[in-house]
Amino acid sequence: MPMKRPVLPKLPNMPLPKVAIPRKLPSAALVSKLAAALTPRAPAPAPAPAPAPARRNTDGRPTSSFAGRSIWHTLSAPFRAINWRILAAALCAMGMLHIVATLAAPSLALSTAYARLDGILPPNRVVILPPVSPQTQPLPFMTPALRYAMCRYDTARGPVDVSVELSETGSSLTIYTIDGEAVYTAAQSEVPLHQVRIIPTDGRFLGLTPEALGRRSAEVPSATLAADRGIVVFAIPDLGVSYQSAIEQHLAAVSCKPSSPQ
């Protein structure tokens, strides 16, 4: 049986709305201008400062600060290459080494002053040295402006008394230990006679003093010090040939002998 085709209903005839067509579309240039106007702009950069006027020399020629900086840069190049921390550390190390070497020199010396004078000076006796000259000086760097009297003291058998008159200007008394340490020094003063007693360092019993026995001591030492061995040095200025006799008297008055019991 043949199929029938469907019959569509007819739509009503409705009028379409009218749309206004612009006479002229906007161009691309106008669109770009509108977009640029709506886009926010960044603030304009500040104008660069005007260059400073060139400095001129006394003769009117302009100077160049760049040339000055270039010369300073060239001259200071070696100093910039120095490591100042390493340099400071090296200077500190050199100073410490110098101090240690100076303090250790007496202990590291091959021959000390006491060793040189040991064969020249008898123990506990004063020796008047001749005027200093390159041939007669027992120690180096002794000045010829002074005359010397020396004594090598040794307290192994008991105390040693040293008596010196320091009445002349420039005279001095110095007592050294075997290591070269000055344990007593005196110069010209209002008290001309200096009496020093050197006692052993082992703490041995040296007997009762005269005061402990109820007697007055005939000699009161100016100072008492403890040392085993060393050198006593008395120095007086050499005033020339006219004063040789007076100088010899002062040198002969120096006493260095074992202490006698009182």
LINJO-V732894 format. One record per residue. N is the residue number from 1. SS is DSSP state (a for helix, b for strand, c for the rest). BURIAL is b if it has 9 or more other C-alpha atoms within 8 Angstrom, else e. Layout:
n=N ss=SS burial=BURIAL
n=N ss=SS burial=BURIAL
This chain:
n=1 ss=c burial=e
n=2 ss=c burial=e
n=3 ss=c burial=e
n=4 ss=c burial=e
n=5 ss=c burial=e
n=6 ss=c burial=e
n=7 ss=c burial=e
n=8 ss=c burial=e
n=9 ss=c burial=e
n=10 ss=c burial=e
n=11 ss=c burial=e
n=12 ss=c burial=e
n=13 ss=c burial=e
n=14 ss=c burial=e
n=15 ss=c burial=e
n=16 ss=c burial=e
n=17 ss=c burial=e
n=18 ss=c burial=e
n=19 ss=c burial=e
n=20 ss=c burial=e
n=21 ss=c burial=e
n=22 ss=c burial=e
n=23 ss=c burial=e
n=24 ss=c burial=e
n=25 ss=c burial=e
n=26 ss=c burial=e
n=27 ss=c burial=e
n=28 ss=a burial=e
n=29 ss=a burial=e
n=30 ss=a burial=e
n=31 ss=a burial=b
n=32 ss=a burial=e
n=33 ss=a burial=e
n=34 ss=a burial=e
n=35 ss=a burial=e
n=36 ss=a burial=e
n=37 ss=a burial=e
n=38 ss=a burial=e
n=39 ss=c burial=e
n=40 ss=c burial=e
n=41 ss=c burial=e
n=42 ss=c burial=e
n=43 ss=c burial=e
n=44 ss=c burial=e
n=45 ss=c burial=e
n=46 ss=c burial=e
n=47 ss=c burial=e
n=48 ss=c burial=e
n=49 ss=c burial=e
n=50 ss=c burial=e
n=51 ss=c burial=e
n=52 ss=c burial=e
n=53 ss=c burial=e
n=54 ss=c burial=e
n=55 ss=c burial=e
n=56 ss=b burial=b
n=57 ss=c burial=e
n=58 ss=c burial=e
n=59 ss=c burial=e
n=60 ss=c burial=e
n=61 ss=c burial=e
n=62 ss=b burial=e
n=63 ss=c burial=e
n=64 ss=c burial=e
n=65 ss=a burial=e
n=66 ss=a burial=e
n=67 ss=a burial=e
n=68 ss=a burial=e
n=69 ss=a burial=e
n=70 ss=a burial=e
n=71 ss=a burial=e
n=72 ss=a burial=e
n=73 ss=a burial=e
n=74 ss=a burial=e
n=75 ss=a burial=e
n=76 ss=c burial=e
n=77 ss=a burial=e
n=78 ss=a burial=e
n=79 ss=a burial=e
n=80 ss=a burial=e
n=81 ss=c burial=e
n=82 ss=c burial=e
n=83 ss=c burial=e
n=84 ss=a burial=e
n=85 ss=a burial=e
n=86 ss=a burial=e
n=87 ss=a burial=b
n=88 ss=a burial=e
n=89 ss=a burial=e
n=90 ss=a burial=e
n=91 ss=a burial=e
n=92 ss=a burial=e
n=93 ss=a burial=e
n=94 ss=a burial=e
n=95 ss=a burial=e
n=96 ss=a burial=e
n=97 ss=a burial=e
n=98 ss=a burial=e
n=99 ss=a burial=e
n=100 ss=a burial=e
n=101 ss=a burial=e
n=102 ss=a burial=e
n=103 ss=a burial=e
n=104 ss=a burial=e
n=105 ss=a burial=e
n=106 ss=a burial=b
n=107 ss=a burial=e
n=108 ss=a burial=e
n=109 ss=c burial=e
n=110 ss=c burial=e
n=111 ss=c burial=e
n=112 ss=c burial=b
n=113 ss=a burial=e
n=114 ss=a burial=b
n=115 ss=a burial=e
n=116 ss=a burial=b
n=117 ss=a burial=b
n=118 ss=a burial=b
n=119 ss=c burial=e
n=120 ss=c burial=e
n=121 ss=c burial=b
n=122 ss=c burial=b
n=123 ss=b burial=e
n=124 ss=c burial=b
n=125 ss=c burial=b
n=126 ss=b burial=b
n=127 ss=b burial=e
n=128 ss=b burial=b
n=129 ss=c burial=b
n=130 ss=c burial=e
n=131 ss=c burial=b
n=132 ss=c burial=b
n=133 ss=c burial=e
n=134 ss=c burial=e
n=135 ss=c burial=e
n=136 ss=c burial=e
n=137 ss=c burial=b
n=138 ss=c burial=e
n=139 ss=c burial=e
n=140 ss=c burial=e
n=141 ss=c burial=e
n=142 ss=c burial=e
n=143 ss=c burial=e
n=144 ss=c burial=b
n=145 ss=c burial=e
n=146 ss=b burial=b
n=147 ss=b burial=b
n=148 ss=b burial=b
n=149 ss=b burial=b
n=150 ss=b burial=b
n=151 ss=b burial=b
n=152 ss=b burial=b
n=153 ss=b burial=b
n=154 ss=b burial=b
n=155 ss=c burial=b
n=156 ss=c burial=e
n=157 ss=c burial=e
n=158 ss=c burial=b
n=159 ss=c burial=b
n=160 ss=b burial=b
n=161 ss=b burial=b
n=162 ss=b burial=b
n=163 ss=b burial=b
n=164 ss=b burial=b
n=165 ss=b burial=b
n=166 ss=c burial=b
n=167 ss=c burial=b
n=168 ss=c burial=e
n=169 ss=c burial=e
n=170 ss=c burial=e
n=171 ss=c burial=b
n=172 ss=b burial=b
n=173 ss=b burial=b
n=174 ss=b burial=b
n=175 ss=b burial=b
n=176 ss=b burial=b
n=177 ss=b burial=b
n=178 ss=c burial=b
n=179 ss=c burial=b
n=180 ss=c burial=b
n=181 ss=c burial=e
n=182 ss=b burial=b
n=183 ss=b burial=b
n=184 ss=b burial=e
n=185 ss=b burial=b
n=186 ss=b burial=e
n=187 ss=b burial=b
n=188 ss=c burial=b
n=189 ss=c burial=e
n=190 ss=c burial=e
n=191 ss=c burial=e
n=192 ss=c burial=b
n=193 ss=b burial=b
n=194 ss=b burial=b
n=195 ss=b burial=b
n=196 ss=b burial=b
n=197 ss=b burial=b
n=198 ss=b burial=b
n=199 ss=b burial=b
n=200 ss=c burial=b
n=201 ss=c burial=e
n=202 ss=c burial=e
n=203 ss=c burial=e
n=204 ss=c burial=e
n=205 ss=c burial=e
n=206 ss=c burial=e
n=207 ss=c burial=e
n=208 ss=c burial=e
n=209 ss=c burial=e
n=210 ss=c burial=b
n=211 ss=c burial=e
n=212 ss=c burial=e
n=213 ss=c burial=e
n=214 ss=c burial=e
n=215 ss=c burial=e
n=216 ss=c burial=e
n=217 ss=c burial=e
n=218 ss=c burial=e
n=219 ss=c burial=e
n=220 ss=c burial=e
n=221 ss=c burial=b
n=222 ss=c burial=e
n=223 ss=b burial=e
n=224 ss=b burial=b
n=225 ss=b burial=b
n=226 ss=b burial=e
n=227 ss=c burial=b
n=228 ss=c burial=b
n=229 ss=b burial=b
n=230 ss=b burial=b
n=231 ss=b burial=b
n=232 ss=b burial=b
n=233 ss=b burial=b
n=234 ss=b burial=b
n=235 ss=b burial=b
n=236 ss=b burial=b
n=237 ss=b burial=b
n=238 ss=c burial=b
n=239 ss=c burial=e
n=240 ss=c burial=e
n=241 ss=a burial=e
n=242 ss=a burial=e
n=243 ss=a burial=b
n=244 ss=a burial=b
n=245 ss=a burial=e
n=246 ss=a burial=e
n=247 ss=a burial=b
n=248 ss=a burial=e
n=249 ss=a burial=e
n=250 ss=a burial=b
n=251 ss=a burial=b
n=252 ss=a burial=e
n=253 ss=c burial=e
n=254 ss=c burial=b
n=255 ss=b burial=b
n=256 ss=b burial=b
n=257 ss=b burial=b
n=258 ss=b burial=b
n=259 ss=c burial=b
n=260 ss=c burial=e
n=261 ss=c burial=e
n=262 ss=c burial=e
